[in-house]
Amino acid sequence: MISDLDHNFIDETSESSLNESNVNYSLKGISLAEKLAQEQAQKNLLARKRIDELKEKKRLKYLLDDSNDW
């Protein structure tokens, strides 16, 4: 049979393990969220750069288009 003292010890150990596990999971979650946010920011930066390149290409094409001169 488990005495009250043993039972309390088991409960406290289980609770502390759960709290430590929750902290570890939340830290992993934060780092994962930060990693995903950083990846998304990188994708956004590349997309913005590509959009700027296409706009510049379109602008240069417009400036070099001499079809109206003929």
C-alpha positions in Angstrom: 0.0 0.0 0.0 1.1 3.5 -0.7 1.3 5.8 2.3 0.1 9.4 2.1 3.7 10.6 2.2 4.6 8.4 -0.8 1.5 9.5 -2.6 2.3 13.2 -2.2 5.8 12.6 -3.4 4.6 10.9 -6.5 2.1 13.7 -7.2 4.8 16.4 -6.7 7.2 14.6 -9.0 4.6 14.1 -11.7 3.6 17.7 -11.5 7.1 19.0 -11.7 7.8 16.7 -14.6 4.7 18.0 -16.4 5.7 21.6 -15.7 9.2 21.0 -17.1 7.8 19.2 -20.1 5.5 22.1 -20.8 8.3 24.6 -20.5 10.4 22.5 -22.9 7.6 22.2 -25.4 6.8 25.9 -25.2 10.4 26.8 -25.8 10.5 24.5 -28.7 7.3 26.0 -29.9 8.7 29.5 -29.7 11.9 28.6 -31.6 9.8 26.8 -34.2 7.5 29.8 -34.5 10.5 32.1 -34.8 12.1 29.8 -37.4 8.9 29.8 -39.5 8.5 33.5 -39.2 12.1 34.0 -40.3 11.6 31.6 -43.3 8.4 33.5 -44.3 10.2 36.9 -44.0 13.0 35.5 -46.3 10.3 34.3 -48.8 8.7 37.8 -48.7 12.0 39.5 -49.2 12.7 37.3 -52.3 9.2 37.9 -53.6 9.6 41.7 -53.2 13.0 41.6 -54.9 11.5 39.6 -57.9 8.5 42.1 -58.1 10.9 45.0 -58.2 13.0 43.3 -60.9 9.9 42.7 -63.0 8.7 46.3 -62.6 12.1 47.6 -63.6 12.1 45.3 -66.6 8.7 46.5 -67.6 9.7 50.2 -67.2 12.8 49.7 -69.3 10.8 47.9 -72.0 8.4 50.9 -72.0 11.3 53.4 -72.3 12.9 51.5 -75.1 9.8 50.8 -77.0 9.9 53.0 -80.1 6.9 51.6 -81.9 5.1 54.9 -81.5 7.9 56.6 -83.4 7.1 54.8 -86.6 
